[in-house]
Amino acid sequence: MSGDIGCYTLGALEPFNSVHASTCMGASISMAHGMAKVQEPAPAPAAGARPDYRNKVVAIIGDSTFYHSGITSLMDVAYNNGNTLNIIVDNSTTAMTGGQENPGTGKTLLGEPSQSVNLEALVRAIGIKRVQTIDDRTTSNSSRRCCGKSWRPRRPR
């Protein structure tokens, strides 16, 4: 899993140990795309079987980082027929630097009402065909629902 600067980078630490590469703001999606392009292709699943995601290249990015510098990377994934699982964690704030508004919050930095970017519509508009929105606050087993039965979180060592 590749990540970039943000709260989710803490996933590199115990007990999760799940972020394996992190360089700079907005790099997670493009790093994952490059990793997937050089990885050996996985065998196709049997007819009717769900894909095995254990070796799937995954990127994780926060909503404000995505708006700031991740959109172009995801557009390149679509353009270059990428095969990554890209997770955009939407907490509707810029949490790592103090809770500022971002284009998805519906407010300007001065707190004035503004248009809010529809994240799912934006992702579809740049060419991503398989988009799934999961509200982890209301959906049980959301990771499995998103990634399939073969997805297993790494256990603490």
DSSP file with accessible surface (Angstrom, degrees, kcal/mol):
  #  RESIDUE AA STRUCTURE BP1 BP2  ACC     N-H-->O    O-->H-N    N-H-->O    O-->H-N    TCO  KAPPA ALPHA  PHI   PSI    X-CA   Y-CA   Z-CA
    1    1 A M              0   0   52      0, 0.0    19,-2.9     0, 0.0    20,-1.3   0.000 360.0 360.0 360.0 134.0    0.0    0.0    0.0
    2    2 A S  E     +ab  21  59A   0     56,-2.8    58,-2.3    18,-0.2     2,-0.3  -0.883 360.0 168.5-108.8 142.2    1.3    3.4   -0.9
    3    3 A G  E     -a   22   0A   0     18,-3.1    20,-0.7    -2,-0.4     2,-0.2  -0.786  18.0-145.8-134.5 179.0    0.3    6.5    1.0
    4    4 A D        -     0   0    0     56,-0.4    21,-0.2    -2,-0.3     5,-0.2  -0.778  51.3 -43.9-138.9-172.0    1.3   10.1    1.3
    5    5 A I  S    S+     0   0   88     -2,-0.2     2,-0.3     3,-0.1    57,-0.2  -0.338  91.4  88.8 -61.7 125.6    1.4   12.7    4.0
    6    6 A G  S >  S-     0   0    6     -2,-0.1     3,-1.7     1,-0.1     4,-0.4  -0.918  91.3 -70.7 164.5 173.7   -1.8   12.6    6.1
    7    7 A C  G >  S+     0   0   55      1,-0.3     3,-1.8    -2,-0.3     4,-0.2   0.862 123.6  62.0 -57.0 -37.5   -3.4   11.0    9.1
    8    8 A Y  G >  S+     0   0   36      1,-0.3     3,-2.0     2,-0.2    -1,-0.3   0.678  83.7  78.4 -68.5 -14.0   -3.7    7.7    7.3
    9    9 A T  G X  S+     0   0   33     -3,-1.7     3,-2.3     1,-0.3    -1,-0.3   0.799  77.2  74.3 -63.6 -23.6    0.1    7.5    7.1
   10   10 A L  G X  S+     0   0  107     -3,-1.8     3,-2.0    -4,-0.4    -1,-0.3   0.705  74.7  81.8 -62.2 -15.1    0.0    6.5   10.7
   11   11 A G  G <  S+     0   0   12     -3,-2.0     7,-3.1     1,-0.3     8,-0.5   0.616  75.6  71.9 -64.7 -10.3   -1.2    3.2    9.3
   12   12 A A  G <  S+     0   0   41     -3,-2.3    -1,-0.3     5,-0.2    -2,-0.2   0.720  92.8  72.0 -74.0 -19.3    2.5    2.4    8.7
   13   13 A L  S X> S-     0   0  107     -3,-2.0     4,-2.4    -4,-0.2     3,-1.1  -0.355  93.1 -40.1 -92.4 171.0    2.8    2.0   12.4
   14   14 A E  T 34 S+     0   0  111      1,-0.3    -1,-0.2     2,-0.2    -2,-0.1  -0.375 116.3  25.4 -60.9 145.0    1.6   -0.7   14.8
   15   15 A P  T 34 S+     0   0   63      0, 0.0    -1,-0.3     0, 0.0    -4,-0.1  -0.988 130.7  35.7 -93.4   1.7   -0.9   -2.2   15.0
   16   16 A F  T <4  -     0   0  127     -3,-1.1    -2,-0.2    -6,-0.2   138,-0.2   0.908  62.9-177.2 -85.5 -44.5   -1.7   -1.9   11.3
   17   17 A N     <  +     0   0   19     -4,-2.4    -5,-0.2    -7,-0.2    -3,-0.1   0.890  42.6 125.4  49.5  44.8    1.7   -2.0    9.5
   18   18 A S        +     0   0   36     -7,-3.1     2,-0.7    -5,-0.3    -6,-0.2   0.668  37.8  80.4-114.4 -17.4   -0.1   -1.4    6.2
   19   19 A V        +     0   0   14     -8,-0.5   -17,-0.2   -10,-0.2     3,-0.1  -0.835  48.7 172.9 -92.5 118.6    1.4    1.6    4.5
   20   20 A H        +     0   0  111    -19,-2.9     2,-0.3    -2,-0.7   -18,-0.2   0.599  63.1  29.9-103.0 -16.8    4.6    0.4    2.8
   21   21 A A  E     +a    2   0A  29    -20,-1.3   -18,-3.1   -17,-0.0     2,-0.3  -0.979  58.3 162.0-146.6 132.2    5.6    3.5    0.8
   22   22 A S  E     +a    3   0A  49     -2,-0.3   -18,-0.2   -20,-0.2     3,-0.1  -0.925   8.1 149.6-151.5 122.4    5.1    7.2    1.5
   23   23 A T        -     0   0   88    -20,-0.7     2,-0.3     1,-0.4   -19,-0.1   0.712  58.1 -21.2-119.4 -61.4    7.0   10.0    0.0
   24   24 A C  S >  S-     0   0   68    -21,-0.2     3,-2.0   -19,-0.0    -1,-0.4  -0.924  79.6 -58.3-150.8 172.6    5.1   13.3   -0.4
   25   25 A M  T 3  S+     0   0   84     -2,-0.3   -19,-0.1     1,-0.3    36,-0.0  -0.329 119.6   5.8 -60.6 121.5    1.7   15.0   -0.6
   26   26 A G  T 3  S+     0   0    6    -21,-0.2     4,-0.5    -2,-0.1    -1,-0.3   0.465  97.9 107.6  88.9   3.5   -0.3   13.5   -3.5
   27   27 A A    <>  +     0   0   11     -3,-2.0     4,-2.8     1,-0.2     5,-0.3   0.637  50.7  87.0 -90.6 -11.8    2.2   10.8   -4.5
   28   28 A S  H  > S+     0   0    0     -4,-0.3     4,-2.3     1,-0.2     5,-0.2   0.902  91.4  43.6 -59.0 -45.8    0.3    7.7   -3.3
   29   29 A I  H  > S+     0   0    0     -3,-0.2     4,-2.5     2,-0.2    -1,-0.2   0.934 116.4  45.8 -69.1 -43.8   -1.9    7.1   -6.4
   30   30 A S  H  > S+     0   0   55     -4,-0.5     4,-2.3     2,-0.2    -1,-0.2   0.890 112.9  51.0 -68.6 -35.5    1.0    7.7   -8.9
   31   31 A M  H  X S+     0   0   37     -4,-2.8     4,-2.5     2,-0.2    -1,-0.2   0.938 111.8  47.2 -63.8 -45.3    3.3    5.5   -6.8
   32   32 A A  H  X S+     0   0    0     -4,-2.3     4,-2.7    -5,-0.3     5,-0.2   0.907 109.9  53.7 -62.0 -40.8    0.7    2.7   -6.7
   33   33 A H  H  X S+     0   0   24     -4,-2.5     4,-1.9     1,-0.2    -1,-0.2   0.938 110.5  46.2 -60.3 -45.2    0.1    3.1  -10.5
   34   34 A G  H  X S+     0   0   36     -4,-2.3     4,-1.3     1,-0.2    -2,-0.2   0.913 112.0  51.2 -63.6 -42.3    3.9    2.7  -11.2
   35   35 A M  H  X S+     0   0   73     -4,-2.5     4,-1.0     1,-0.2     3,-0.4   0.919 110.5  48.8 -60.7 -43.7    4.1   -0.3   -8.9
   36   36 A A  H  < S+     0   0   19     -4,-2.7     3,-0.3     1,-0.2    -1,-0.2   0.860 106.1  57.5 -66.4 -34.2    1.1   -2.0  -10.6
   37   37 A K  H  < S+     0   0  113     -4,-1.9    -1,-0.2     1,-0.2    -2,-0.2   0.807 112.9  39.1 -67.7 -28.9    2.6   -1.4  -14.0
   38   38 A V  H  < S+     0   0  123     -4,-1.3    -1,-0.2    -3,-0.4    -2,-0.2   0.549  95.7 101.9 -98.5  -5.4    5.8   -3.3  -13.2
   39   39 A Q  S  < S-     0   0   90     -4,-1.0     3,-0.1    -3,-0.3    18,-0.0  -0.472  84.4-100.8 -77.7 146.2    4.2   -6.1  -11.2
   40   40 A E        -     0   0  165     -2,-0.1    -1,-0.1     1,-0.1    -2,-0.1  -0.406  48.4-102.2 -60.4 136.7    3.6   -9.5  -12.7
   41   41 A P        -     0   0  114      0, 0.0    -1,-0.1     0, 0.0     3,-0.1  -0.379  35.0-121.4 -64.6 140.0    0.0   -9.8  -13.8
   42   42 A A        -     0   0   83      1,-0.1     2,-0.0    -3,-0.1    -3,-0.0  -0.524  32.9 -99.3 -77.6 148.1   -2.2  -11.8  -11.5
   43   43 A P        -     0   0  122      0, 0.0    -1,-0.1     0, 0.0     0, 0.0  -0.368  45.3 -99.8 -64.7 147.7   -3.9  -14.9  -12.9
   44   44 A A        -     0   0   91      1,-0.1     3,-0.1     7,-0.1     2,-0.0  -0.423  41.7-109.4 -67.2 141.3   -7.6  -14.3  -13.8
   45   45 A P        -     0   0   68      0, 0.0     3,-0.1     0, 0.0    -1,-0.1  -0.332  39.8 -92.8 -69.0 155.8  -10.1  -15.6  -11.2
   46   46 A A    >   -     0   0   75      4,-0.2     3,-2.4     1,-0.2     0, 0.0  -0.265  61.9 -72.5 -61.9 155.9  -12.2  -18.7  -12.0
   47   47 A A  T 3  S+     0   0  109      1,-0.3    -1,-0.2    -3,-0.1     3,-0.1  -0.255 122.0   8.0 -54.1 127.0  -15.6  -18.0  -13.6
   48   48 A G  T 3  S+     0   0   91      1,-0.3    -1,-0.3    -3,-0.1     2,-0.2   0.304 102.0 121.1  84.9  -9.6  -17.9  -16.6  -10.9
   49   49 A A    <   -     0   0   53     -3,-2.4    -1,-0.3     1,-0.1     3,-0.1  -0.586  65.9-116.5 -88.2 148.9  -15.1  -16.2   -8.3
   50   50 A R        -     0   0  136     -2,-0.2    -4,-0.2     1,-0.1    -1,-0.1  -0.550  41.5 -96.1 -77.4 148.4  -14.2  -12.9   -6.8
   51   51 A P        -     0   0   49      0, 0.0     2,-0.7     0, 0.0    99,-0.4  -0.249  32.7-116.5 -62.9 153.4  -10.7  -11.6   -7.5
   52   52 A D        -     0   0   79      1,-0.1     3,-0.4    98,-0.1    96,-0.1  -0.836  29.5-176.0 -92.7 113.7   -7.9  -12.3   -5.0
   53   53 A Y    >   +     0   0   24     -2,-0.7     3,-1.6    94,-0.2    -1,-0.1   0.321  52.1 106.5 -95.7   9.9   -6.8   -8.9   -3.7
   54   54 A R  T 3  S+     0   0  171      1,-0.3    -1,-0.2    97,-0.1    97,-0.0   0.826  92.9  31.8 -61.6 -29.4   -3.9  -10.1   -1.5
   55   55 A N  T 3  S+     0   0  127     -3,-0.4    -1,-0.3     2,-0.1     2,-0.2   0.180  90.9 130.0-110.5  16.4   -1.3   -8.9   -4.0
   56   56 A K    <   -     0   0   48     -3,-1.6     2,-0.5     1,-0.1    28,-0.1  -0.480  62.2-121.2 -70.3 137.1   -3.3   -5.9   -5.2
   57   57 A V        -     0   0   14     26,-0.4    28,-2.4    -2,-0.2     2,-0.4  -0.707  35.9-167.2 -81.6 127.9   -1.5   -2.6   -5.3
   58   58 A V  E     - c   0  85A  16     -2,-0.5   -56,-2.8    26,-0.2     2,-0.4  -0.929  13.6-164.1-122.1 139.8   -3.4   -0.1   -3.1
   59   59 A A  E     -bc   2  86A   0     26,-2.7    28,-3.3    -2,-0.4     2,-0.4  -0.957   4.9-165.2-118.4 142.6   -3.2    3.6   -2.7
   60   60 A I  E     + c   0  87A  25    -58,-2.3   -56,-0.4    -2,-0.4     2,-0.3  -0.996  15.7 162.6-129.1 133.3   -4.7    5.6    0.1
   61   61 A I  E     - c   0  88A   0     26,-2.4    28,-2.8    -2,-0.4     2,-0.1  -0.992  33.1-118.0-147.6 145.8   -5.1    9.3    0.1
   62   62 A G  E  >  - c   0  89A   6     -2,-0.3     4,-2.7    26,-0.2    28,-0.2  -0.450  30.3-111.0 -83.0 162.4   -7.2   11.8    2.0
   63   63 A D  H  > S+     0   0    1     26,-2.1     4,-2.6     1,-0.2     5,-0.2   0.928 115.4  46.4 -62.4 -45.4   -9.8   14.0    0.5
   64   64 A S  H  > S+     0   0   19     29,-0.6     4,-2.2     1,-0.2    -1,-0.2   0.915 114.6  47.5 -68.4 -36.7   -8.0   17.3    0.9
   65   65 A T  H  >>S+     0   0   10      2,-0.2     4,-3.2     1,-0.2     5,-0.8   0.905 110.8  53.3 -67.1 -38.8   -4.7   15.9   -0.4
   66   66 A F  I  X>S+     0   0    0     -4,-2.7     4,-1.6     1,-0.2     5,-1.5   0.947 111.3  44.9 -60.5 -46.4   -6.7   14.4   -3.3
   67   67 A Y  I  <5S+     0   0   27     -4,-2.6    -1,-0.2     1,-0.2    -2,-0.2   0.891 117.4  46.5 -64.4 -36.9   -8.2   17.8   -4.2
   68   68 A H  I  <5S-     0   0  135     -4,-2.2    -2,-0.2    -5,-0.2    -1,-0.2   0.926 141.2 -18.7 -73.4 -46.3   -4.8   19.5   -3.8
   69   69 A S  I  <5S+     0   0   37     -4,-3.2     4,-0.3    -5,-0.1    -3,-0.2   0.325 117.0  76.1-152.3  14.7   -2.6   17.1   -5.8
   70   70 A G  I  X<S+     0   0    0     -4,-1.6     4,-2.1    -5,-0.8     5,-0.2   0.653  73.5  79.1-104.9 -17.6   -4.1   13.7   -6.3
   71   71 A I  H  ><S+     0   0   44     -5,-1.5     4,-2.4     1,-0.2     5,-0.2   0.924  93.7  50.3 -58.8 -45.5   -6.6   14.3   -9.0
   72   72 A T  H  > S+     0   0   83      1,-0.2     4,-2.1     2,-0.2    -1,-0.2   0.879 108.5  53.1 -64.5 -35.2   -4.0   14.3  -11.8
   73   73 A S  H  > S+     0   0   12     -4,-0.3     4,-1.8     2,-0.2    -1,-0.2   0.918 110.3  46.6 -64.9 -42.7   -2.5   11.0  -10.6
   74   74 A L  H  X S+     0   0    4     -4,-2.1     4,-2.2     2,-0.2    -2,-0.2   0.890 109.6  54.4 -67.6 -35.0   -5.9    9.3  -10.7
   75   75 A M  H  X S+     0   0   80     -4,-2.4     4,-2.8     1,-0.2    -1,-0.2   0.910 107.5  50.9 -63.3 -38.8   -6.6   10.8  -14.1
   76   76 A D  H  X S+     0   0   81     -4,-2.1     4,-2.5     2,-0.2    -1,-0.2   0.864 105.8  55.8 -66.6 -35.0   -3.3    9.2  -15.3
   77   77 A V  H  <>S+     0   0    6     -4,-1.8     5,-3.5     2,-0.2    -2,-0.2   0.949 112.1  42.8 -60.1 -47.1   -4.4    5.8  -13.8
   78   78 A A  H ><5S+     0   0   24     -4,-2.2     3,-1.4     3,-0.2    -2,-0.2   0.944 115.1  49.3 -63.7 -47.0   -7.6    6.0  -16.0
   79   79 A Y  H 3<5S+     0   0  179     -4,-2.8    -1,-0.2     1,-0.3    -2,-0.2   0.868 114.8  43.7 -61.8 -38.7   -5.7    7.3  -19.0
   80   80 A N  T 3<5S-     0   0   67     -4,-2.5    -1,-0.3    -5,-0.2    -2,-0.2   0.147 114.3-111.2 -96.7  18.8   -3.0    4.5  -18.8
   81   81 A N  T < 5 -     0   0  138     -3,-1.4    -3,-0.2     1,-0.1    -2,-0.1   0.905  51.5-172.0  54.1  47.5   -5.5    1.7  -18.1
   82   82 A G      < -     0   0   24     -5,-3.5     2,-0.2    -6,-0.2    -1,-0.1  -0.182  22.5-151.1 -68.9 162.6   -4.2    1.3  -14.6
   83   83 A N        +     0   0  112    -50,-0.2   -26,-0.4     2,-0.1     2,-0.3  -0.596  46.0 124.3-136.8  69.9   -5.2   -1.5  -12.3
   84   84 A T        -     0   0   18     -2,-0.2     2,-0.7   -28,-0.1   -26,-0.2  -0.878  59.9-122.5-125.0 160.2   -4.9   -0.2   -8.7
   85   85 A L  E     -c   58   0A  33    -28,-2.4   -26,-2.7    -2,-0.3     2,-0.6  -0.934  32.8-166.1-100.6 114.9   -7.3    0.0   -5.8
   86   86 A N  E     -c   59   0A  40     -2,-0.7     2,-0.6   -28,-0.2   -26,-0.2  -0.928   4.1-164.6-110.1 119.3   -7.4    3.7   -4.8
   87   87 A I  E     -c   60   0A  57    -28,-3.3   -26,-2.4    -2,-0.6     2,-0.7  -0.911   2.6-166.9-107.2 120.0   -9.0    4.6   -1.5
   88   88 A I  E     -c   61   0A  38     -2,-0.6     2,-0.7   -28,-0.2   -26,-0.2  -0.936  12.6-150.9-106.1 111.8   -9.9    8.2   -0.9
   89   89 A V  E     -c   62   0A  57    -28,-2.8   -26,-2.1    -2,-0.7     2,-0.8  -0.751  10.8-161.4 -86.8 113.4  -10.6    8.7    2.7
   90   90 A D        +     0   0   82     -2,-0.7   -28,-0.1   -28,-0.2    -2,-0.0  -0.825  31.9 151.2-103.3 102.7  -13.1   11.6    3.0
   91   91 A N        -     0   0   81     -2,-0.8    -1,-0.1     2,-0.3     3,-0.1   0.234  58.4-122.9-108.8  11.0  -13.3   13.1    6.4
   92   92 A S  S    S+     0   0   63      1,-0.2     2,-0.3    -3,-0.1    10,-0.1   0.808  80.0  72.2  53.5  40.1  -14.4   16.5    5.0
   93   93 A T  S    S-     0   0   36      8,-0.1     2,-0.7    11,-0.0   -29,-0.6  -0.966  86.3-110.8-162.9 171.8  -11.5   18.4    6.5
   94   94 A T  B > > +D  100   0B  26      6,-1.4     5,-2.6    -2,-0.3     6,-0.9  -0.761  48.4 168.7-108.0  77.9   -7.8   19.0    6.2
   95   95 A A  G > 5 +     0   0   45     -2,-0.7     3,-1.2     1,-0.2    -1,-0.2   0.840  60.6  60.8 -69.1 -37.3   -7.1   17.3    9.5
   96   96 A M  G 3 5S+     0   0  103      1,-0.3    -1,-0.2    -3,-0.1   -90,-0.1   0.759 112.8  37.7 -68.5 -21.8   -3.3   16.9    9.4
   97   97 A T  G < 5S-     0   0   93     -3,-0.7    -1,-0.3     3,-0.1    -2,-0.2   0.157 136.1 -63.6-118.3  18.6   -2.7   20.7    9.3
   98   98 A G  T < 5S-     0   0   67     -3,-1.2    -3,-0.2    -4,-0.1    -2,-0.1   0.520  76.9 -74.7 121.2   4.2   -5.4   22.1   11.5
   99   99 A G      < +     0   0   35     -5,-2.6    -4,-0.2     1,-0.1    -1,-0.1   0.806  67.4 170.7  85.4  28.4   -8.8   21.3   10.1
  100  100 A Q  B     -D   94   0B  80     -6,-0.9    -6,-1.4     1,-0.1    -1,-0.1  -0.290  37.9-101.3 -67.7 159.3   -9.0   23.8    7.2
  101  101 A E        -     0   0   57     -8,-0.2    -1,-0.1     7,-0.1    -8,-0.1  -0.282  39.0-168.1 -70.7 162.4  -11.9   23.6    4.7
  102  102 A N    >>> -     0   0   13    -10,-0.1     3,-2.4     5,-0.1     5,-0.5  -0.900  43.1 -82.2-144.6 173.7  -11.3   22.0    1.3
  103  103 A P  T 345S+     0   0   67      0, 0.0    14,-2.7     0, 0.0     3,-0.2   0.674 125.7  55.9 -57.8 -14.0  -13.2   21.9   -2.0
  104  104 A G  T 345S+     0   0   12     12,-0.2    15,-0.1     1,-0.2    12,-0.1   0.531  93.0  69.6 -93.6  -4.4  -15.4   19.1   -0.6
  105  105 A T  T <45S-     0   0   30     -3,-2.4    -1,-0.2     2,-0.2    11,-0.2   0.693  95.9-125.6 -89.5 -20.3  -16.6   20.9    2.5
  106  106 A G  T  <5S+     0   0   16     -4,-0.5     8,-2.4     9,-0.4     2,-0.3   0.648  79.1  92.6  83.6  14.4  -18.9   23.4    0.9
  107  107 A K  B   <S-E  113   0C 108     -5,-0.5    -1,-0.3     6,-0.3    -2,-0.2  -0.991  70.6-126.0-138.3 148.6  -17.2   26.3    2.7
  108  108 A T    >   -     0   0   44      4,-2.6     3,-2.3    -2,-0.3    -7,-0.1  -0.303  43.3 -94.4 -78.8 175.0  -14.3   28.6    1.8
  109  109 A L  T 3  S+     0   0  134      1,-0.3    -8,-0.1     2,-0.1    -1,-0.1   0.742 129.8  56.9 -63.1 -20.9  -11.3   29.1    4.0
  110  110 A L  T 3  S-     0   0  143      2,-0.1    -1,-0.3     3,-0.0    -2,-0.0   0.391 122.1-109.3 -88.5   2.6  -13.1   32.1    5.5
  111  111 A G  S <  S+     0   0   42     -3,-2.3    -2,-0.1     1,-0.3     3,-0.1   0.548  71.2 143.1  83.2   8.5  -16.0   29.8    6.4
  112  112 A E        -     0   0  108      1,-0.1    -4,-2.6    -5,-0.0    -1,-0.3  -0.540  60.9 -94.0 -80.4 146.8  -18.3   31.3    3.8
  113  113 A P  B     +E  107   0C 121      0, 0.0     2,-0.3     0, 0.0    -6,-0.3  -0.289  56.7 161.9 -59.8 142.0  -20.8   29.0    1.9
  114  114 A S        -     0   0   69     -8,-2.4     2,-0.1    -3,-0.1     0, 0.0  -0.923  44.5 -71.7-149.5 172.9  -19.4   27.7   -1.4
  115  115 A Q        -     0   0  178     -2,-0.3     2,-0.5     1,-0.0    -9,-0.4  -0.427  45.8-138.3 -68.1 149.1  -20.0   24.9   -3.8
  116  116 A S        -     0   0   70    -10,-0.2     2,-0.3   -11,-0.2   -12,-0.2  -0.937  13.9-124.0-112.4 132.0  -19.0   21.5   -2.7
  117  117 A V        -     0   0   54    -14,-2.7     2,-1.0    -2,-0.5     3,-0.1  -0.577  17.6-133.3 -73.3 131.9  -17.2   19.0   -5.0
  118  118 A N     >  -     0   0  103     -2,-0.3     4,-2.5     1,-0.2     5,-0.2  -0.790  18.6-160.2 -85.8 105.4  -19.0   15.7   -5.3
  119  119 A L  H  > S+     0   0   26     -2,-1.0     4,-2.5     1,-0.2     5,-0.2   0.911  86.2  48.3 -58.6 -46.3  -16.1   13.4   -4.9
  120  120 A E  H  > S+     0   0   67      1,-0.2     4,-2.2     2,-0.2    -1,-0.2   0.928 112.8  48.6 -63.0 -42.3  -17.7   10.3   -6.5
  121  121 A A  H  > S+     0   0   51      1,-0.2     4,-2.4     2,-0.2    -1,-0.2   0.901 111.0  51.2 -64.8 -38.7  -18.9   12.4   -9.5
  122  122 A L  H  X S+     0   0   43     -4,-2.5     4,-1.6     2,-0.2    -2,-0.2   0.937 109.1  49.8 -63.1 -45.8  -15.4   13.9   -9.9
  123  123 A V  H  <>S+     0   0   12     -4,-2.5     5,-1.8     1,-0.2     3,-0.3   0.920 113.3  46.3 -61.9 -42.1  -13.7   10.4   -9.9
  124  124 A R  H ><5S+     0   0  112     -4,-2.2     3,-1.6     1,-0.2    -1,-0.2   0.906 108.0  57.9 -64.9 -39.6  -16.2    9.2  -12.5
  125  125 A A  H 3<5S+     0   0   85     -4,-2.4    -1,-0.2     1,-0.3    -2,-0.2   0.804 101.6  54.4 -64.6 -29.2  -15.7   12.3  -14.6
  126  126 A I  T 3<5S-     0   0   30     -4,-1.6    -1,-0.3    -3,-0.3    -2,-0.2   0.432 130.2 -90.3 -88.3   3.4  -11.9   11.7  -14.9
  127  127 A G  T < 5S+     0   0   30     -3,-1.6     2,-0.5     1,-0.3    -3,-0.2   0.490  76.1 141.7 112.3   4.8  -12.5    8.2  -16.2
  128  128 A I      < -     0   0   31     -5,-1.8    -1,-0.3     1,-0.2     3,-0.1  -0.685  25.5-173.9 -80.8 123.4  -12.6    5.8  -13.3
  129  129 A K        +     0   0  178     -2,-0.5     2,-0.9     1,-0.2    -1,-0.2   0.838  67.7  57.9 -89.1 -38.3  -15.3    3.3  -14.2
  130  130 A R        +     0   0  202      2,-0.0     2,-0.4    -6,-0.0    -1,-0.2  -0.827  67.6 162.0-100.2 101.9  -15.5    1.2  -11.0
  131  131 A V        +     0   0   32     -2,-0.9     2,-0.4    -3,-0.1   -11,-0.0  -0.973  12.5 179.8-123.0 131.2  -16.3    3.5   -8.1
  132  132 A Q        -     0   0   93     -2,-0.4     2,-0.5     2,-0.0    -2,-0.0  -0.994  12.3-156.9-134.2 127.4  -17.7    2.5   -4.8
  133  133 A T        -     0   0   91     -2,-0.4     2,-0.4     2,-0.0    -2,-0.0  -0.909  13.6-175.0-104.3 128.5  -18.6    4.8   -1.9
  134  134 A I        -     0   0   45     -2,-0.5     2,-0.9     5,-0.0     3,-0.1  -0.989  18.9-152.0-126.9 127.0  -18.6    3.2    1.5
  135  135 A D    >>  -     0   0   56     -2,-0.4     3,-1.6     1,-0.1     4,-1.6  -0.864   8.9-165.5 -96.2 103.0  -19.7    5.0    4.7
  136  136 A D  T 34 S+     0   0  115     -2,-0.9    -1,-0.1     1,-0.3     6,-0.1   0.686  83.5  65.1 -65.7 -16.4  -17.7    3.2    7.4
  137  137 A R  T 34 S+     0   0  216      1,-0.2    -1,-0.3    -3,-0.1     3,-0.1   0.741 117.8  23.0 -76.6 -21.3  -19.9    4.7   10.1
  138  138 A T  T <4 S+     0   0  109     -3,-1.6     2,-0.6     1,-0.1    -2,-0.2   0.492 108.7  77.8-122.3  -7.8  -22.9    2.8    8.8
  139  139 A T    ><  -     0   0   31     -4,-1.6     3,-0.8     0, 0.0     2,-0.2  -0.920  66.5-144.6-112.6 118.4  -21.6   -0.2    6.9
  140  140 A S  T 3  S+     0   0  100     -2,-0.6     5,-0.1     1,-0.2    -3,-0.1  -0.507  85.4  10.7 -77.5 149.1  -20.4   -3.2    8.7
  141  141 A N  T 3> S+     0   0  118     -2,-0.2     4,-2.4     1,-0.1    -1,-0.2   0.860  79.0 161.6  53.3  39.9  -17.5   -5.1    7.2
  142  142 A S  H <>  +     0   0   10     -3,-0.8     4,-2.3     1,-0.2     5,-0.2   0.867  67.6  54.8 -61.8 -36.2  -17.0   -2.2    4.7
  143  143 A S  H  > S+     0   0   53      1,-0.2     4,-2.8     2,-0.2     5,-0.3   0.929 111.2  44.7 -63.9 -42.3  -13.4   -3.2    3.8
  144  144 A R  H  > S+     0   0   82      2,-0.2     4,-2.5     1,-0.2    -2,-0.2   0.898 111.4  53.5 -68.1 -37.5  -14.6   -6.7    2.9
  145  145 A R  H  < S+     0   0  118     -4,-2.4    -2,-0.2     1,-0.2    -1,-0.2   0.907 116.0  40.2 -63.6 -38.3  -17.5   -5.3    1.0
  146  146 A C  H  < S+     0   0   33     -4,-2.3    -2,-0.2    -5,-0.2    -1,-0.2   0.932 129.4  26.0 -74.3 -47.4  -15.2   -3.1   -1.0
  147  147 A C  H  < S-     0   0    5     -4,-2.8     3,-0.2     1,-0.2   -94,-0.2   0.560 107.7-113.0-101.6 -14.2  -12.3   -5.5   -1.6
  148  148 A G    ><  -     0   0    0     -4,-2.5     3,-1.6    -5,-0.3    -1,-0.2  -0.198  40.1 -64.2 102.5 167.5  -13.9   -8.9   -1.4
  149  149 A K  T 3  S+     0   0  163      1,-0.3    -1,-0.2    -4,-0.1   -97,-0.1   0.755 125.2  65.1 -63.2 -25.8  -13.7  -11.9    0.9
  150  150 A S  T 3  S+     0   0   28    -99,-0.4     2,-0.3    -3,-0.2    -1,-0.3   0.658  76.9 104.9 -76.2 -12.1  -10.0  -12.5    0.1
  151  151 A W    <   +     0   0   72     -3,-1.6    -3,-0.1    -7,-0.1   -97,-0.1  -0.513  47.6 177.6 -71.8 127.9   -9.0   -9.1    1.7
  152  152 A R        -     0   0  146     -2,-0.3     3,-0.1   -99,-0.1     2,-0.0  -0.985  26.4-128.5-131.2 124.6   -7.4   -9.7    5.1
  153  153 A P        -     0   0   44      0, 0.0     2,-0.3     0, 0.0  -137,-0.0  -0.407  37.0-101.6 -66.8 148.0   -6.1   -6.9    7.2
  154  154 A R        -     0   0  124   -138,-0.2     3,-0.1     1,-0.1  -136,-0.1  -0.536  37.3-132.0 -68.6 134.1   -2.5   -7.4    8.4
  155  155 A R        -     0   0  166     -2,-0.3    -1,-0.1     1,-0.1  -139,-0.0  -0.600  28.9 -93.8 -86.6 148.8   -2.5   -8.6   12.0
  156  156 A P              0   0   75      0, 0.0    -1,-0.1     0, 0.0  -140,-0.1  -0.277 360.0 360.0 -58.1 145.5   -0.1   -7.0   14.5
  157  157 A R              0   0  219     -3,-0.1  -140,-0.0  -142,-0.0    -3,-0.0  -0.442 360.0 360.0 -83.1 360.0    3.2   -8.8   14.9
